[in-house]
Amino acid sequence: MQIGQRIRKYRTKNGLTLEELASRTELTKGFLSQLENDLTSPSISTLADIVEALGVTLSQFFMDETNDQVVFGKEDFFVDKQENYTIDWIVPNAQKNKMEPIRLLLNEGGSSMMINPHEGEEFGYVLSGKVSLEIDGKKQIVKKGETFYLKGNTSHRLVNESKRESEILWVSTPPIF
């Protein structure tokens, strides 16, 4: 994390000059400039004084900002290739979000991992092939163009019922994959 950039962001957001922030914090303009350019680091107490002068809490200051990237391509994906399936995490670091989408490719006869009961819900859309959705040992067939939606309070998995690879868009909230 670049603390200096965050200090500058909050300072300019508040319409403060370096001189005004220096006056409010009893620090020198030169020291603040070095901080904003990440040439030096503040002590915890100095940072607390700066953050207070900027009108935010330390918690707000260090809170992860939302991801500015909204479009993701194959170069952003993380791929996990297993014997029976391949998972493409199609939104990087989605585990910090409220939902986690994956692209699941199931080999012929392959199955996903067993998903244990959890808080939340899941949605899936079969892009190609045909899968069996097994919920607590009971099977329901889901074909290309069909969807499934379930609460996470049961054990479940997908099994490929096609004679070729099946592709599924699978979204979980909260993230579980």
N, C-alpha and C positions, 0 to 999 in steps of 0.2 A: 504494500500500500504506500502510495506517495502522499504523505501527510501534507507537504507543502502545497500540492495542487488542491487539496481539499480546503486548506486555509484560504487560499486565493479565491476559490470558488465561493465560499461563504462570505468572504470579505466583499467581493464584487457584487454578489447577490444582494448584500445589505447596503450597497452604494457607499462603502467606506474607502477612503484612501489609506495607503500605508501609514501616513502620518496620523490620521485619525485613530487607526487601530493601535498604533504605538502609544498614543496619548491615553487611550482607554486601558491599556494593559501595563503601562509604565515600562515598556520595552523600547528598544531603539528601532528606528525605521530600518537601519542597516541589518539588524538581527532578524527582523521580520522578513526582509527581502531575501536573506540567506535561507530562512525557513521555507519560504514560498518556492524557492528555486532548488529545494532539497539539497542544499549545500551543508546544512547542519541539522541536528535533531533537537527538539525541545525536551526538557525534563517533563515528567508527568505533571508536576504542579504548574509549570509554565504553560503547558498545553491546556490544562484545565482553565487557567486564567484567560487564554486566548479564546477558547471555545465559549466560555461564558460571555466574553465581550462580543462574540459573534452571534449571541442569542440562541445557541443550541446547547443541548446536553452532550456529554461525552458519548453516550449511547447513540444519539442521533448522528454525531460526527463520524463514528466508526461503522454505522449501519451500512451494509452492502447496498450499493446503488443498484437500481434495476438495470438489467442488461439492455444496453442501447441497441444491440443487434436484434433484429426481428425476423430476418430472412436467413435461413441456413442452407448450405449446399453440402454435397457429398464430402467436400474437404473438411467440413466441420463435424461430421459424424464420427462416432466411436463405434468400432465393430468388435463384437465378441463372437468368434466362430467356434462352435462346439460340434460334437459328433452328429447330433440329431437336429441341431438348429443353429441359426445365426441371428443375433440381435444387433440391430443398428440403433444406437441411441441417436435419434435424429434432431434432438435439441441438446446441445452441450450443457453440462451441469444442471440438468433439469431437476435433479434431486433437491435443489434448493427452492424450487418453485412449488406451486400448489398441485400441479399435475405433471405427469411424466409420460410423454409419448415414446413409443418404440415401434420399429418396423421389425416384425418377426418373420423369418423365413424358416419353414419347417421342411426338412427333407422328407422324401417318400417314407411313410411309416414312422416318421419322427414325432417327438412330442416336446412340448415346452417343459420347463421345470415345474414342479408342483408348487403352486402358490398357497401358502398357509393362510389361515384366517387372519384378517387384519382390519383395522378401521378404514373406512373409505369405500370407494366404488371403482368399477372398471368398465371400460367401453372398448369394444373391438369391432373392426370392419374387415371382412375377408375380401382382400383385393384380387386374389386368384386361388383356385383350388377349392378344397372342401375340408373342413376340420370338424372334429368331434369335440364339443365343449363338455368336459367331464366335471360335474359338480357333485362332491361327496359320493363319487362312484356312479352317478347317473349320467347318461350320455344324451346330448342334444346335437344334432347335425346343423352346422352353419355353413352355407354355400357362398360362392363368389357373389358379391353384391349384397349380402345379408350382414346384419350386425348383431352384436350381443351386448347386453348391459346387465351388470350384476353387482350386488353388494359384496364387499370383501369378507363377509363373516363366515365363509365356507372355504374348504379346501377345493382347489380347482386347477385344471390344466387344459391345454389344447393338444389334440392328437391329429396328425395329418391323415385324412381318410382318402386322399387323392393318390393317383398312380404317378404323380409328379410333385414338384415342390409347391407348397402353399405359402401365400404371402398375406400377412395380417398386420393392420395398423392397430396397435393396442395402447390404450391410454389408461393410466391409473392415477387416482387421487386419493390420498397423498402418494408421492412416489414410493414404489416398492421394488422396482427391478434392479 
